[in-house]
Amino acid sequence: GNGNRKPPLTGSQRRVRMFGVDRQVGRLLEAQFHYQYQAADGRLVRIAEGDRFVLLNKSNQDWWQVRREGEPKRSKPIYVPAAYVVELPETAVMASVAKRASLPGKFSASSLDIS
């Protein structure tokens, strides 16, 4: 990559950047436990052990803003309890991408069951 794909940073992002937090953004997280809660907008958010998420923002030490892996960028982010997920090392991320490429059309039932 040439590394200049990033859009210009807003003021708030630039502040975060100084703390080096932006390195973690885009990391893959994996849920370690089952958890569910009702979001402020009334949606029921469920996470299950083994679910994977793309890290968007470590909002605070308890709750991180994420998007489910494989969902479009415009899909609504959710929050997961930081204590319930682990960051996957970069190598695991690469392995999962390579693995997925060789298994066309393999969807888990749960990922399609969004009501």
C-alpha positions in Angstrom: 0.0 0.0 0.0 1.1 3.5 -0.6 -0.4 4.7 2.7 -2.1 7.9 1.4 -5.6 6.6 1.0 -6.7 8.1 4.3 -9.0 11.1 4.1 -7.9 14.3 5.8 -8.4 14.1 9.6 -10.9 16.1 11.5 -9.9 18.0 14.5 -11.1 15.4 17.0 -9.3 12.6 15.1 -6.1 14.5 15.0 -6.2 14.8 18.8 -6.6 11.1 19.1 -3.8 10.5 16.7 -1.3 12.1 18.9 -1.9 9.4 21.5 -1.1 6.7 18.9 -4.6 5.2 19.2 -5.2 5.3 15.5 -2.8 2.4 15.0 -5.3 0.1 16.5 -8.2 1.2 14.4 -9.1 -1.4 11.8 -7.8 -4.2 14.0 -9.9 -7.3 14.1 -11.5 -8.2 17.4 -12.9 -11.6 18.5 -15.6 -12.0 21.1 -14.7 -14.3 23.9 -18.1 -14.5 25.5 -21.8 -14.3 24.7 -23.4 -11.0 25.5 -26.5 -9.0 24.6 -28.0 -5.7 25.4 -30.5 -3.2 24.2 -29.0 -0.3 22.4 -30.1 3.3 22.9 -32.0 3.2 19.6 -33.9 0.1 20.7 -32.0 -2.5 18.7 -31.0 -5.7 20.5 -27.3 -6.2 20.1 -26.1 -9.7 20.4 -22.5 -10.9 20.4 -21.5 -14.5 20.5 -18.2 -16.2 21.3 -16.1 -16.3 18.2 -17.9 -13.3 16.5 -15.4 -11.0 14.8 -15.5 -7.2 14.6 -13.5 -4.5 13.0 -12.4 -1.9 15.6 -13.6 1.6 14.8 -12.9 3.5 18.0 -11.8 2.6 21.6 -14.5 5.0 22.9 -13.4 4.4 26.5 -11.8 1.7 28.5 -15.1 -0.2 28.9 -16.8 0.1 25.5 -15.4 0.0 22.0 -17.1 1.0 18.9 -17.0 -1.7 16.3 -18.6 -3.0 13.1 -19.2 -6.7 12.4 -16.6 -8.2 10.2 -17.8 -8.3 6.6 -20.5 -5.7 7.0 -20.5 -2.6 4.7 -18.7 0.5 5.9 -22.0 2.4 6.1 -23.7 -0.1 8.4 -24.4 1.2 11.8 -21.6 0.6 14.3 -22.3 -1.1 17.6 -20.5 -1.0 20.9 -19.0 -4.1 22.6 -17.7 -4.4 26.1 -13.9 -4.2 25.8 -13.5 -6.9 28.5 -15.4 -9.3 26.3 -13.2 -9.1 23.2 -9.6 -9.7 22.3 -7.5 -8.0 19.6 -6.3 -10.5 17.1 -2.7 -10.3 16.0 -2.1 -9.1 12.5 -1.0 -12.6 11.4 -4.4 -14.0 12.4 -6.1 -11.3 10.3 -4.1 -12.2 7.2 -4.7 -15.9 7.7 -8.5 -15.4 8.0 -8.5 -13.3 4.8 -6.6 -16.0 2.9 -8.8 -18.7 4.3 -12.0 -16.9 3.4 -10.8 -16.4 -0.2 -10.5 -20.1 -0.7 -14.0 -20.9 0.7 -16.4 -19.2 -1.7 -20.0 -18.7 -0.5 -19.5 -20.0 3.0 -21.8 -18.1 5.2 -22.7 -18.9 8.8 -26.5 -19.0 9.4 -26.2 -16.4 12.2 -24.6 -13.8 9.9 -27.6 -13.9 7.6 -30.2 -13.9 10.4 -30.5 -10.1 10.9 -34.0 -9.1 11.6 
